């Protein structure tokens, strides 16, 4: 039983660290806006009948 408790504590700590890392990235990192242009060929608009 102690090994199960230890395993659950370790998994909980790792999950908490991962959650904190994602939360920190979401709150403190600002993305750089940039313009994106994608060319689509005209044959993508033609329906095959």
C-alpha distance matrix in Angstrom:
0.0 3.8 5.4 5.2 6.4 8.7 9.9 10.8 12.5 14.4 15.5 16.6 18.5 20.2 21.1 22.5 24.5 25.9 26.8 28.5 30.4 31.7 32.7 34.5 36.3 37.4 38.7 40.2 41.6 44.9 46.1 49.6 51.7 53.9 56.2 55.3 58.0 57.3 60.2 60.0 62.6 64.9 64.2 60.7 62.6 64.8 63.6 64.0 66.1
3.8 0.0 3.8 5.4 5.0 6.1 8.5 9.9 10.5 12.2 14.2 15.1 16.4 18.3 19.8 20.8 22.4 24.2 25.4 26.6 28.5 30.2 31.1 32.5 34.6 35.9 37.0 38.3 39.7 43.1 44.5 48.0 50.3 52.6 55.1 54.4 57.2 56.7 59.7 59.8 62.5 65.0 64.4 61.0 62.9 65.2 64.3 64.8 67.0
5.4 3.8 0.0 3.8 5.4 5.0 6.0 8.6 9.8 10.5 12.2 14.0 15.2 16.4 18.1 19.7 21.0 22.4 24.0 25.5 26.9 28.6 29.9 31.3 32.9 34.4 35.9 37.0 38.1 41.5 42.6 46.0 48.4 50.5 52.9 52.0 54.7 54.1 57.0 57.1 59.7 62.3 61.6 58.2 60.4 62.6 61.7 62.1 64.4
5.2 5.4 3.8 0.0 3.8 5.4 5.0 6.2 8.6 9.9 10.5 12.1 14.2 15.3 16.3 18.1 19.9 21.0 22.2 24.0 25.6 26.9 28.2 29.9 31.5 32.7 34.2 35.7 36.8 40.1 41.1 44.6 46.7 48.9 51.1 50.2 52.9 52.1 55.1 55.0 57.6 60.0 59.3 55.9 57.8 60.1 59.0 59.5 61.7
6.4 5.0 5.4 3.8 0.0 3.8 5.4 5.1 6.2 8.7 9.9 10.4 12.2 14.3 15.2 16.2 18.3 19.9 20.7 22.2 24.2 25.7 26.5 28.2 30.2 31.2 32.4 33.9 35.4 38.7 40.1 43.6 45.8 48.2 50.6 50.0 52.8 52.3 55.4 55.5 58.3 60.7 60.2 56.7 58.6 61.0 60.0 60.7 63.0
8.7 6.1 5.0 5.4 3.8 0.0 3.8 5.5 5.1 6.2 8.6 9.8 10.6 12.3 14.1 15.2 16.5 18.4 19.8 20.9 22.5 24.4 25.5 26.7 28.6 30.1 31.3 32.4 33.8 37.2 38.6 42.0 44.4 46.8 49.3 48.7 51.6 51.2 54.4 54.7 57.5 60.0 59.6 56.2 58.2 60.7 60.0 60.7 63.1
9.9 8.5 6.0 5.0 5.4 3.8 0.0 3.8 5.4 5.2 6.1 8.5 9.9 10.6 12.1 14.1 15.3 16.5 18.1 19.8 21.1 22.6 24.1 25.6 27.1 28.5 30.1 31.3 32.3 35.7 36.7 40.1 42.4 44.5 46.9 46.0 48.8 48.3 51.3 51.5 54.2 56.7 56.2 52.8 54.9 57.3 56.5 57.1 59.5
10.8 9.9 8.6 6.2 5.1 5.5 3.8 0.0 3.8 5.5 5.1 6.0 8.5 9.9 10.3 11.9 14.1 15.2 16.1 18.0 19.7 20.9 22.0 23.9 25.6 26.6 28.1 29.7 30.9 34.1 35.3 38.8 40.9 43.2 45.6 44.9 47.7 47.2 50.3 50.4 53.2 55.6 55.2 51.7 53.6 56.0 55.2 56.0 58.3
12.5 10.5 9.8 8.6 6.2 5.1 5.4 3.8 0.0 3.8 5.5 5.0 6.1 8.6 9.8 10.3 12.2 14.2 15.1 16.2 18.2 19.9 20.7 22.1 24.2 25.5 26.5 27.9 29.4 32.8 34.3 37.8 40.1 42.6 45.2 44.8 47.8 47.6 50.9 51.2 54.2 56.7 56.5 53.0 54.8 57.5 56.9 57.8 60.3
14.4 12.2 10.5 9.9 8.7 6.2 5.2 5.5 3.8 0.0 3.8 5.4 5.1 6.2 8.5 9.8 10.5 12.3 14.1 15.2 16.5 18.4 19.8 20.9 22.6 24.2 25.6 26.6 27.7 31.2 32.4 35.9 38.3 40.6 43.2 42.7 45.7 45.5 48.7 49.2 52.1 54.7 54.5 51.1 53.2 55.8 55.3 56.2 58.8
15.5 14.2 12.2 10.5 9.9 8.6 6.1 5.1 5.5 3.8 0.0 3.8 5.5 5.2 6.0 8.5 9.8 10.5 12.1 14.1 15.3 16.5 18.1 19.8 21.1 22.4 24.2 25.5 26.4 29.7 30.7 34.1 36.3 38.5 40.9 40.2 43.1 42.7 45.8 46.2 49.0 51.6 51.3 47.9 49.8 52.4 51.8 52.7 55.2
16.6 15.1 14.0 12.1 10.4 9.8 8.5 6.0 5.0 5.4 3.8 0.0 3.8 5.5 5.1 6.0 8.5 9.8 10.3 12.0 14.1 15.3 16.1 18.0 19.9 20.8 22.2 23.8 25.1 28.4 29.7 33.4 35.5 38.0 40.5 40.1 43.1 42.9 46.2 46.6 49.6 52.0 52.0 48.4 50.2 52.9 52.4 53.5 56.0
18.5 16.4 15.2 14.2 12.2 10.6 9.9 8.5 6.1 5.1 5.5 3.8 0.0 3.8 5.4 5.0 6.1 8.6 9.7 10.4 12.2 14.2 15.1 16.2 18.3 19.8 20.8 21.9 23.3 26.8 28.4 31.9 34.4 36.9 39.7 39.5 42.6 42.7 46.1 46.8 49.9 52.5 52.6 49.2 51.0 53.9 53.6 54.8 57.5
20.2 18.3 16.4 15.3 14.3 12.3 10.6 9.9 8.6 6.2 5.2 5.5 3.8 0.0 3.8 5.4 5.1 6.2 8.6 9.8 10.5 12.4 14.1 15.2 16.6 18.3 19.9 20.8 21.7 25.1 26.3 29.7 32.2 34.5 37.1 36.7 39.8 39.7 43.0 43.7 46.7 49.4 49.5 46.1 48.1 50.9 50.7 51.8 54.5
21.1 19.8 18.1 16.3 15.2 14.1 12.1 10.3 9.8 8.5 6.0 5.1 5.4 3.8 0.0 3.8 5.4 5.1 6.1 8.5 9.8 10.6 12.1 14.1 15.4 16.4 18.3 19.8 20.7 23.9 25.0 28.5 30.6 33.0 35.5 35.0 38.1 38.0 41.3 41.8 44.8 47.3 47.4 43.9 45.7 48.5 48.2 49.4 52.1
22.5 20.8 19.7 18.1 16.2 15.2 14.1 11.9 10.3 9.8 8.5 6.0 5.0 5.4 3.8 0.0 3.8 5.4 5.0 6.0 8.5 9.9 10.4 12.0 14.2 15.2 16.3 17.8 19.3 22.6 24.3 27.9 30.1 32.8 35.5 35.5 38.7 38.9 42.4 43.1 46.4 48.8 49.1 45.6 47.2 50.3 50.1 51.5 54.2
24.5 22.4 21.0 19.9 18.3 16.5 15.3 14.1 12.2 10.5 9.8 8.5 6.1 5.1 5.4 3.8 0.0 3.8 5.4 5.1 6.1 8.7 9.8 10.4 12.3 14.1 15.3 16.0 17.3 20.8 22.4 25.9 28.5 31.1 34.0 34.0 37.3 37.7 41.2 42.1 45.4 48.1 48.5 45.1 46.9 50.0 50.0 51.5 54.4
25.9 24.2 22.4 21.0 19.9 18.4 16.5 15.2 14.2 12.3 10.5 9.8 8.6 6.2 5.1 5.4 3.8 0.0 3.8 5.4 5.1 6.3 8.6 9.8 10.6 12.3 14.3 15.3 15.9 19.2 20.3 23.8 26.1 28.5 31.2 30.9 34.1 34.3 37.7 38.6 41.8 44.4 44.8 41.4 43.2 46.3 46.3 47.7 50.6
26.8 25.4 24.0 22.2 20.7 19.8 18.1 16.1 15.1 14.1 12.1 10.3 9.7 8.6 6.1 5.0 5.4 3.8 0.0 3.8 5.4 5.2 6.1 8.5 10.0 10.5 12.2 14.1 15.2 18.2 19.6 23.3 25.3 28.1 30.7 30.6 33.8 34.2 37.7 38.4 41.8 44.2 44.7 41.2 42.7 45.8 45.8 47.4 50.2
28.5 26.6 25.5 24.0 22.2 20.9 19.8 18.0 16.2 15.2 14.1 12.0 10.4 9.8 8.5 6.0 5.1 5.4 3.8 0.0 3.8 5.5 5.0 6.0 8.6 9.7 10.5 11.8 13.5 16.8 18.8 22.4 24.8 27.8 30.7 31.0 34.5 35.2 38.8 39.9 43.3 45.9 46.6 43.2 44.7 47.9 48.1 49.9 52.8
30.4 28.5 26.9 25.6 24.2 22.5 21.1 19.7 18.2 16.5 15.3 14.1 12.2 10.5 9.8 8.5 6.1 5.1 5.4 3.8 0.0 3.8 5.4 5.1 6.2 8.5 10.0 10.4 11.2 14.7 16.3 19.8 22.4 25.1 28.1 28.4 31.8 32.5 36.2 37.4 40.8 43.5 44.3 41.0 42.7 46.0 46.3 48.0 51.1
31.7 30.2 28.6 26.9 25.7 24.4 22.6 20.9 19.9 18.4 16.5 15.3 14.2 12.4 10.6 9.9 8.7 6.3 5.2 5.5 3.8 0.0 3.8 5.4 5.1 6.1 8.6 10.1 10.4 13.3 14.5 18.1 20.3 22.9 25.7 25.8 29.1 29.7 33.3 34.4 37.8 40.4 41.2 37.8 39.3 42.6 43.0 44.7 47.7
32.7 31.1 29.9 28.2 26.5 25.5 24.1 22.0 20.7 19.8 18.1 16.1 15.1 14.1 12.1 10.4 9.8 8.6 6.1 5.0 5.4 3.8 0.0 3.8 5.5 5.0 6.2 8.5 10.0 12.8 14.7 18.5 20.5 23.6 26.4 27.0 30.5 31.3 35.0 36.2 39.7 42.1 43.1 39.6 40.9 44.3 44.6 46.7 49.6
34.5 32.5 31.3 29.9 28.2 26.7 25.6 23.9 22.1 20.9 19.8 18.0 16.2 15.2 14.1 12.0 10.4 9.8 8.5 6.0 5.1 5.4 3.8 0.0 3.8 5.4 5.2 5.8 7.7 11.1 13.5 17.0 19.6 22.7 25.9 26.8 30.4 31.7 35.4 36.9 40.5 43.0 44.2 40.9 42.3 45.8 46.4 48.5 51.5
36.3 34.6 32.9 31.5 30.2 28.6 27.1 25.6 24.2 22.6 21.1 19.9 18.3 16.6 15.4 14.2 12.3 10.6 10.0 8.6 6.2 5.1 5.5 3.8 0.0 3.8 5.5 5.5 5.3 8.6 10.3 13.9 16.5 19.4 22.5 23.2 26.8 28.0 31.7 33.3 36.9 39.5 40.7 37.5 39.0 42.5 43.3 45.3 48.5
37.4 35.9 34.4 32.7 31.2 30.1 28.5 26.6 25.5 24.2 22.4 20.8 19.8 18.3 16.4 15.2 14.1 12.3 10.5 9.7 8.5 6.1 5.0 5.4 3.8 0.0 3.8 6.0 6.2 8.2 9.9 13.6 15.5 18.7 21.5 22.3 25.8 27.0 30.8 32.1 35.8 38.1 39.4 36.1 37.3 40.8 41.5 43.7 46.7
38.7 37.0 35.9 34.2 32.4 31.3 30.1 28.1 26.5 25.6 24.2 22.2 20.8 19.9 18.3 16.3 15.3 14.3 12.2 10.5 10.0 8.6 6.2 5.2 5.5 3.8 0.0 3.8 6.1 7.9 10.9 14.3 16.3 19.8 22.9 24.2 27.9 29.4 33.2 34.8 38.5 40.8 42.3 39.1 40.0 43.7 44.4 46.8 49.8
40.2 38.3 37.0 35.7 33.9 32.4 31.3 29.7 27.9 26.6 25.5 23.8 21.9 20.8 19.8 17.8 16.0 15.3 14.1 11.8 10.4 10.1 8.5 5.8 5.5 6.0 3.8 0.0 3.8 6.4 9.8 12.8 15.5 19.0 22.4 23.9 27.7 29.5 33.3 35.2 38.9 41.4 43.0 40.0 41.2 44.8 45.8 48.2 51.4
41.6 39.7 38.1 36.8 35.4 33.8 32.3 30.9 29.4 27.7 26.4 25.1 23.3 21.7 20.7 19.3 17.3 15.9 15.2 13.5 11.2 10.4 10.0 7.7 5.3 6.2 6.1 3.8 0.0 3.8 6.5 9.5 12.5 15.7 19.1 20.5 24.3 26.1 29.9 31.9 35.6 38.2 39.8 36.9 38.3 41.9 43.1 45.4 48.6
44.9 43.1 41.5 40.1 38.7 37.2 35.7 34.1 32.8 31.2 29.7 28.4 26.8 25.1 23.9 22.6 20.8 19.2 18.2 16.8 14.7 13.3 12.8 11.1 8.6 8.2 7.9 6.4 3.8 0.0 3.8 6.6 9.1 12.6 16.0 17.9 21.6 23.8 27.6 29.7 33.4 35.9 37.8 35.0 36.1 39.8 41.2 43.7 47.0
46.1 44.5 42.6 41.1 40.1 38.6 36.7 35.3 34.3 32.4 30.7 29.7 28.4 26.3 25.0 24.3 22.4 20.3 19.6 18.8 16.3 14.5 14.7 13.5 10.3 9.9 10.9 9.8 6.5 3.8 0.0 3.8 6.2 9.3 12.7 14.2 18.0 20.1 23.8 26.1 29.7 32.3 34.2 31.5 32.7 36.4 37.9 40.3 43.7
49.6 48.0 46.0 44.6 43.6 42.0 40.1 38.8 37.8 35.9 34.1 33.4 31.9 29.7 28.5 27.9 25.9 23.8 23.3 22.4 19.8 18.1 18.5 17.0 13.9 13.6 14.3 12.8 9.5 6.6 3.8 0.0 3.8 6.4 10.1 12.3 16.0 18.6 22.2 24.9 28.5 31.1 33.3 30.8 32.1 35.8 37.6 40.1 43.6
51.7 50.3 48.4 46.7 45.8 44.4 42.4 40.9 40.1 38.3 36.3 35.5 34.4 32.2 30.6 30.1 28.5 26.1 25.3 24.8 22.4 20.3 20.5 19.6 16.5 15.5 16.3 15.5 12.5 9.1 6.2 3.8 0.0 3.8 7.0 9.6 13.2 16.1 19.6 22.2 25.8 28.2 30.6 28.2 29.1 32.9 34.8 37.5 40.9
53.9 52.6 50.5 48.9 48.2 46.8 44.5 43.2 42.6 40.6 38.5 38.0 36.9 34.5 33.0 32.8 31.1 28.5 28.1 27.8 25.1 22.9 23.6 22.7 19.4 18.7 19.8 19.0 15.7 12.6 9.3 6.4 3.8 0.0 3.8 6.5 10.0 13.1 16.5 19.4 22.9 25.4 27.9 25.8 26.9 30.5 32.8 35.4 38.9
56.2 55.1 52.9 51.1 50.6 49.3 46.9 45.6 45.2 43.2 40.9 40.5 39.7 37.1 35.5 35.5 34.0 31.2 30.7 30.7 28.1 25.7 26.4 25.9 22.5 21.5 22.9 22.4 19.1 16.0 12.7 10.1 7.0 3.8 0.0 3.8 6.7 10.1 13.3 16.3 19.7 22.0 24.7 22.8 23.7 27.3 29.7 32.5 35.9
55.3 54.4 52.0 50.2 50.0 48.7 46.0 44.9 44.8 42.7 40.2 40.1 39.5 36.7 35.0 35.5 34.0 30.9 30.6 31.0 28.4 25.8 27.0 26.8 23.2 22.3 24.2 23.9 20.5 17.9 14.2 12.3 9.6 6.5 3.8 0.0 3.8 6.6 10.1 12.9 16.4 19.0 21.4 19.4 20.6 24.2 26.6 29.1 32.7
58.0 57.2 54.7 52.9 52.8 51.6 48.8 47.7 47.8 45.7 43.1 43.1 42.6 39.8 38.1 38.7 37.3 34.1 33.8 34.5 31.8 29.1 30.5 30.4 26.8 25.8 27.9 27.7 24.3 21.6 18.0 16.0 13.2 10.0 6.7 3.8 0.0 3.8 6.6 9.8 13.0 15.5 18.2 16.6 17.8 21.2 23.9 26.4 30.0
57.3 56.7 54.1 52.1 52.3 51.2 48.3 47.2 47.6 45.5 42.7 42.9 42.7 39.7 38.0 38.9 37.7 34.3 34.2 35.2 32.5 29.7 31.3 31.7 28.0 27.0 29.4 29.5 26.1 23.8 20.1 18.6 16.1 13.1 10.1 6.6 3.8 0.0 3.8 6.4 9.9 12.6 14.9 13.2 14.7 18.1 20.6 23.0 26.6
60.2 59.7 57.0 55.1 55.4 54.4 51.3 50.3 50.9 48.7 45.8 46.2 46.1 43.0 41.3 42.4 41.2 37.7 37.7 38.8 36.2 33.3 35.0 35.4 31.7 30.8 33.2 33.3 29.9 27.6 23.8 22.2 19.6 16.5 13.3 10.1 6.6 3.8 0.0 3.8 6.5 9.4 11.9 10.9 12.6 15.6 18.5 20.7 24.3
60.0 59.8 57.1 55.0 55.5 54.7 51.5 50.4 51.2 49.2 46.2 46.6 46.8 43.7 41.8 43.1 42.1 38.6 38.4 39.9 37.4 34.4 36.2 36.9 33.3 32.1 34.8 35.2 31.9 29.7 26.1 24.9 22.2 19.4 16.3 12.9 9.8 6.4 3.8 0.0 3.8 6.4 8.5 7.1 8.9 12.0 14.8 17.0 20.6
62.6 62.5 59.7 57.6 58.3 57.5 54.2 53.2 54.2 52.1 49.0 49.6 49.9 46.7 44.8 46.4 45.4 41.8 41.8 43.3 40.8 37.8 39.7 40.5 36.9 35.8 38.5 38.9 35.6 33.4 29.7 28.5 25.8 22.9 19.7 16.4 13.0 9.9 6.5 3.8 0.0 3.8 5.6 5.9 8.0 10.0 13.2 15.0 18.5
64.9 65.0 62.3 60.0 60.7 60.0 56.7 55.6 56.7 54.7 51.6 52.0 52.5 49.4 47.3 48.8 48.1 44.4 44.2 45.9 43.5 40.4 42.1 43.0 39.5 38.1 40.8 41.4 38.2 35.9 32.3 31.1 28.2 25.4 22.0 19.0 15.5 12.6 9.4 6.4 3.8 0.0 3.8 5.3 5.6 7.2 10.8 12.9 16.2
64.2 64.4 61.6 59.3 60.2 59.6 56.2 55.2 56.5 54.5 51.3 52.0 52.6 49.5 47.4 49.1 48.5 44.8 44.7 46.6 44.3 41.2 43.1 44.2 40.7 39.4 42.3 43.0 39.8 37.8 34.2 33.3 30.6 27.9 24.7 21.4 18.2 14.9 11.9 8.5 5.6 3.8 0.0 3.8 5.3 5.2 8.3 9.7 13.2
60.7 61.0 58.2 55.9 56.7 56.2 52.8 51.7 53.0 51.1 47.9 48.4 49.2 46.1 43.9 45.6 45.1 41.4 41.2 43.2 41.0 37.8 39.6 40.9 37.5 36.1 39.1 40.0 36.9 35.0 31.5 30.8 28.2 25.8 22.8 19.4 16.6 13.2 10.9 7.1 5.9 5.3 3.8 0.0 3.8 5.7 7.9 9.9 13.5
62.6 62.9 60.4 57.8 58.6 58.2 54.9 53.6 54.8 53.2 49.8 50.2 51.0 48.1 45.7 47.2 46.9 43.2 42.7 44.7 42.7 39.3 40.9 42.3 39.0 37.3 40.0 41.2 38.3 36.1 32.7 32.1 29.1 26.9 23.7 20.6 17.8 14.7 12.6 8.9 8.0 5.6 5.3 3.8 0.0 3.8 6.4 9.5 12.6
64.8 65.2 62.6 60.1 61.0 60.7 57.3 56.0 57.5 55.8 52.4 52.9 53.9 50.9 48.5 50.3 50.0 46.3 45.8 47.9 46.0 42.6 44.3 45.8 42.5 40.8 43.7 44.8 41.9 39.8 36.4 35.8 32.9 30.5 27.3 24.2 21.2 18.1 15.6 12.0 10.0 7.2 5.2 5.7 3.8 0.0 3.8 6.5 9.3
63.6 64.3 61.7 59.0 60.0 60.0 56.5 55.2 56.9 55.3 51.8 52.4 53.6 50.7 48.2 50.1 50.0 46.3 45.8 48.1 46.3 43.0 44.6 46.4 43.3 41.5 44.4 45.8 43.1 41.2 37.9 37.6 34.8 32.8 29.7 26.6 23.9 20.6 18.5 14.8 13.2 10.8 8.3 7.9 6.4 3.8 0.0 3.8 6.3
64.0 64.8 62.1 59.5 60.7 60.7 57.1 56.0 57.8 56.2 52.7 53.5 54.8 51.8 49.4 51.5 51.5 47.7 47.4 49.9 48.0 44.7 46.7 48.5 45.3 43.7 46.8 48.2 45.4 43.7 40.3 40.1 37.5 35.4 32.5 29.1 26.4 23.0 20.7 17.0 15.0 12.9 9.7 9.9 9.5 6.5 3.8 0.0 3.8
66.1 67.0 64.4 61.7 63.0 63.1 59.5 58.3 60.3 58.8 55.2 56.0 57.5 54.5 52.1 54.2 54.4 50.6 50.2 52.8 51.1 47.7 49.6 51.5 48.5 46.7 49.8 51.4 48.6 47.0 43.7 43.6 40.9 38.9 35.9 32.7 30.0 26.6 24.3 20.6 18.5 16.2 13.2 13.5 12.6 9.3 6.3 3.8 0.0
